[in-house]
Amino acid sequence: MRAEGIPMDEGKEVMLAGLAIVVGSKWRLVPRS
């Protein structure tokens, strides 16, 4: 259920997106053997 104009909800989405990017870049930096 999505409510309109809730900054907290948007903030969570932005945080999750940023976290995913950080984790993704870390995965790329880690040399897989």
C-alpha angles and dihedrals in degrees: 000000000000124000123200123253101001107154093194092058091049091047090054091051092049091048092050091048091050091047091051090051092049093048091046093052091046090053089052092049093051109089108230115216 
